Each structure stands twice: as C-alpha cells, then as structure tokens.
Amino acid sequence: MDAMVTAGGTPQPGELLYESTKGKPKAMLDVAGKPMIQWILDALSNSKIVERVLVIGLGPESNLTCTKPLFFLPNQGGMLDNIKAGMTKEIELNPASHHTLIVSSDIPGITGEMVDWAINTAMQTDEDGYYNVITRQVMEARFPGSRRSYGRFKDIEVCGGDMNVFRTMTGTGQDDIWEALVGTRKSVLRQAALVGFDTLFLFLIRQITLEDAVKRVCKRLNMKGRAIVCPYAEVGMDVDKPFQLEIMRAYLSKATAAA
C-alpha cells in the first residue's frame, strides 16, 4: 500500500501556531531536532507494508528523506483539493492501487509498527474508508495534558485519529463525501450532524453507539466504512496548539534519548 502525507498548512498571523512557524509550513516545525514531517517519513520508512510515499504541500527543496520512493506535489490550496490531487497522482504512480494510507504531517509520535497495525487492521475487510478513533482512557494515559476533543457515545468516548485508510478512487470523484469528511474531521459532534437531527439528538443524549453512528454516516454519504478503535494514542496526538507542540517536543526528546 502507498501512503499520502498531507503537509499543506501554513499558519497565518493570528493563528495559534504562527508565532512558532513565522510564515513557514507547519510540517517543517522543529520537533526534537528535525522537521515534524520527518518523523512521519521515518515511521513510513520503517513500515514493512508501505511501498511509496507521496508528500502533498512541500517540494524536494525541503530536503526530506525516506527509504521508500518519495514523490512530491505542491499545495493545491486546501485539504480537499490536496487529497483529490493526491489520489489522482496515486493512480498515476500505481494504477493497481486499491486503498491509500492518508497521514497528517502533524502526528510525529507515530512509528512503523503503528503504521503497519493501521493498514493490517483496515485490510481485514473491504470498505471505502477506515477511520481510527482513540479512547479517552488511552489518550489521557499517554498524553494527560493533551486536551483533545471527545465524542461521548453510548458505549465509548473517543477522539479522532489522523492516520486513516481510504479507497483510492474515493478521492477522485465523490466530492460530497470528501467535503463532508474534511469539513468535520475535527468535530465528532459535526460528524454526527451529517446524518440528521435524529442521530444528532441520540448522540447528544448518549443513546447511540459508535457503530450505529458510523452506519448512519455511511448511509448518508453512500459509502462503506468502519471505525477502528486504535490502541495507539500517538495516532490522535496532533499538533494544533503551542502547548501540544511542547508536549511532543518533550515526548520525542525523551524517546530519542532512551533509544
């Protein structure tokens, strides 16, 4: 399976990470001695399954390295456009591609083992999309000060992950699906609202399970999908705020020193 790394974001004045980036791409933030995205590429390098890697939003001048064949696409202007362009490029690079791993450039704690777990677990079935979620217990045990946003269902309380698998063709034509998924990816509440006020009401009073919510969302979007409860907090530990950047700098500095 090939991997796509989304790296198109550049914080603007007034945004939370602008003081840290000063107009440079977020993906190139220094985290424990190397660009944040390089940690992602190192994890993909250590994967036993990933064959090629496509970085969207940066170019060869970034001096990034990967042991797998590495390709670049310039920023297309927005996450949806980046994913669509990436899917088109993926088909060009590998016409036989059936699914693609999509990884955000701001989860530097992931490892090759986590990448392979995500792919192997997803490929146990044949769906259009697989969305990793992490329970509050797992996240707070690993990163107690992360302040993630959680969705509380009848059976489980989770936050979303930023390493997921999607059918390759899904990103090239079904714009409604991608616009909905991209627009709500940070909010479990908004994801629940995709399927109507009845489901939203059930979510709010905690009378719907995670599986039921996924079924209703997939029906509304006319796709097959599965939520996967991921045991790795690092998959959901993205860097959106300065204090989260400091958490990951400390975490990876400690990990590097212990290696």
C-alpha positions in Angstrom: 0.0 0.0 0.0 1.1 3.5 -0.7 1.0 6.4 1.7 0.0 10.1 1.3 1.2 12.7 3.7 -0.8 15.9 3.8 1.6 18.9 4.6 -0.1 21.9 3.0 -0.8 24.0 6.0 1.0 27.3 6.8 -0.3 29.2 9.9 -1.3 32.8 9.2 -0.9 35.8 11.5 -3.4 35.5 14.4 -3.5 31.7 14.2 -2.3 29.6 17.1 1.0 28.3 15.7 2.0 31.4 13.8 4.4 32.6 16.5 6.2 29.2 16.2 6.2 29.0 12.4 6.7 32.6 11.4 5.1 32.1 7.9 6.8 28.7 7.3 4.9 25.5 6.7 3.6 23.8 9.9 5.0 20.5 8.7 8.5 21.9 8.9 8.3 22.9 12.6 11.3 21.6 14.5 10.4 18.8 16.9 13.2 17.2 18.9 15.9 18.1 16.3 14.2 17.5 13.0 11.2 18.7 11.0 7.9 17.4 12.3 7.1 15.7 9.0 10.4 13.9 9.0 9.2 11.9 12.0 6.2 10.8 9.8 8.5 9.8 7.0 10.8 7.9 9.3 7.7 5.9 10.5 6.7 5.2 6.9 10.4 4.2 6.2 10.2 1.7 9.0 6.9 0.2 7.8 7.0 -3.3 6.3 4.0 -2.6 4.2 4.2 0.9 2.7 5.7 0.9 -0.8 5.7 4.5 -1.9 5.2 7.9 -0.2 3.6 11.0 -1.7 4.0 14.3 0.2 1.5 17.0 -0.7 2.3 20.6 0.1 6.1 20.6 0.1 8.7 20.1 -2.6 12.1 18.4 -3.0 13.8 21.6 -1.7 12.6 20.7 1.8 15.4 18.1 1.9 13.1 15.4 3.4 14.3 11.8 3.3 12.5 8.5 3.1 13.8 5.0 2.4 10.7 4.4 0.2 10.4 6.0 -3.2 9.4 9.6 -2.3 7.2 11.9 -4.5 6.1 15.5 -4.0 3.0 17.5 -5.1 2.7 21.3 -4.5 0.0 22.6 -2.2 -3.3 22.8 -4.1 -4.9 25.4 -1.8 -6.9 23.3 0.7 -7.1 19.9 2.3 -9.9 18.6 0.0 -8.0 19.8 -3.1 -4.8 18.3 -1.8 -6.4 14.9 -1.2 -8.1 14.8 -4.6 -4.8 15.7 -6.3 -3.0 13.2 -4.2 -5.4 10.4 -5.2 -5.1 11.3 -8.9 -1.3 11.2 -8.5 -1.5 7.9 -6.7 -3.4 6.3 -9.5 -0.8 7.7 -11.9 2.0 6.2 -9.9 0.3 2.9 -9.2 -2.7 2.1 -11.4 -3.4 -1.0 -9.4 -3.8 0.9 -6.1 -7.0 -0.1 -4.3 -6.5 1.7 -0.9 -4.2 4.5 0.3 -3.0 5.4 3.7 -3.5 9.1 4.4 -1.4 10.5 7.2 -1.3 14.0 8.6 2.1 15.6 8.9 1.4 16.7 12.5 1.3 13.4 14.4 5.1 13.0 14.9 4.8 10.3 17.5 3.8 7.5 15.2 6.1 4.6 14.4 6.4 2.0 11.7 4.7 -0.5 14.0 1.7 1.8 14.3 1.6 2.3 10.5 1.5 -1.4 9.8 -1.1 -2.0 12.5 -3.4 0.6 10.9 -3.0 -0.9 7.5 -3.3 -4.6 8.6 -6.4 -3.9 10.7 -8.1 -1.9 8.0 -7.5 -4.6 5.3 -9.3 -7.2 7.3 -12.4 -6.0 5.5 -13.1 -4.3 2.2 -14.6 -0.8 2.9 -14.3 2.6 1.3 -12.9 4.2 4.4 -11.5 3.3 7.8 -11.4 6.0 10.5 -9.2 5.5 13.5 -10.5 6.6 16.9 -8.8 6.6 20.3 -10.5 6.2 23.6 -10.2 8.9 26.3 -8.6 6.4 28.6 -5.8 5.5 26.1 -5.2 9.2 25.1 -5.1 10.6 28.7 -2.9 7.7 29.9 -0.2 8.6 27.3 -0.7 12.3 27.0 -2.6 13.5 30.1 -2.4 17.2 29.2 -3.3 17.0 25.5 -6.9 18.4 25.9 -8.3 16.5 23.0 -12.0 16.9 22.0 -14.0 13.7 22.6 -17.3 12.4 21.3 -19.2 10.5 24.0 -21.3 7.7 22.6 -23.5 5.2 24.4 -20.7 2.6 24.6 -17.5 4.6 24.3 -15.8 8.0 24.4 -13.3 8.7 21.7 -11.3 11.3 19.8 -10.3 11.1 16.1 -7.1 9.9 14.7 -5.1 11.4 11.8 -3.9 8.3 10.1 -6.6 6.6 8.1 -7.1 4.3 5.1 -9.4 5.2 2.1 -10.2 3.5 -1.1 -8.0 5.2 -3.7 -10.8 6.0 -6.2 -13.0 7.6 -3.5 -11.0 10.8 -3.5 -11.2 11.4 -7.3 -14.9 11.7 -7.9 -17.1 11.7 -4.9 -16.7 15.3 -3.8 -19.6 15.3 -1.4 -18.1 12.6 0.6 -14.7 14.3 0.9 -16.1 17.8 1.5 -18.2 16.3 4.4 -15.3 14.3 5.9 -12.7 17.1 5.6 -15.1 19.7 6.9 -16.0 17.7 10.0 -12.8 15.8 10.8 -12.0 17.7 13.9 -15.5 17.5 15.4 -17.3 14.3 16.3 -20.4 16.4 17.0 -20.4 17.8 13.5 -19.8 14.3 12.1 -22.9 13.1 13.9 -24.9 16.0 12.5 -24.1 14.7 9.0 -26.9 12.2 9.3 -29.6 14.4 10.5 -31.2 15.8 13.7 -32.5 12.4 14.9 -29.0 11.0 15.1 -27.6 14.2 16.5 -30.2 14.1 19.2 -29.4 10.5 20.0 -25.7 11.4 20.1 -26.4 14.3 22.5 -28.3 12.2 24.9 -25.7 9.4 24.5 -28.2 6.8 23.2 -26.3 5.8 20.1 -23.3 3.6 19.9 -20.2 4.3 17.8 -21.1 1.5 15.4 -24.6 2.8 14.9 -23.3 6.3 14.3 -20.8 5.0 11.6 -23.6 3.1 9.9 -25.8 6.2 9.7 -23.0 8.4 8.4 -22.0 5.9 5.8 -25.6 5.5 4.6 -25.9 9.3 4.3 -22.7 9.5 2.4 -23.4 6.4 0.3 -20.2 4.7 1.2 -19.0 1.7 3.2 -16.9 2.5 6.2 -15.7 1.3 9.5 -14.4 3.0 12.7 -11.4 1.3 14.2 -10.6 1.7 17.9 -6.8 2.3 17.8 -4.7 1.3 20.8 -2.0 4.0 19.9 -2.6 7.5 21.4 0.1 8.8 19.1 -2.2 8.4 16.1 -4.5 11.0 17.6 -1.9 13.3 19.1 -1.8 16.0 16.5 0.0 19.3 17.0 -2.6 22.1 16.6 -1.6 24.4 19.5 1.7 25.6 21.0 1.3 23.6 24.2 0.7 20.4 22.1 3.9 21.2 20.2 5.8 21.4 23.5 4.3 18.1 24.6 5.5 16.4 21.5 8.9 18.0 21.7 9.4 16.7 25.2 7.9 13.3 24.4 10.1 12.7 21.4 13.3 14.1 23.0 12.8 11.6 25.8 12.2 8.8 23.3 15.3 9.7 21.4 17.4 9.8 24.5 16.1 6.4 25.6 16.8 4.8 22.2 
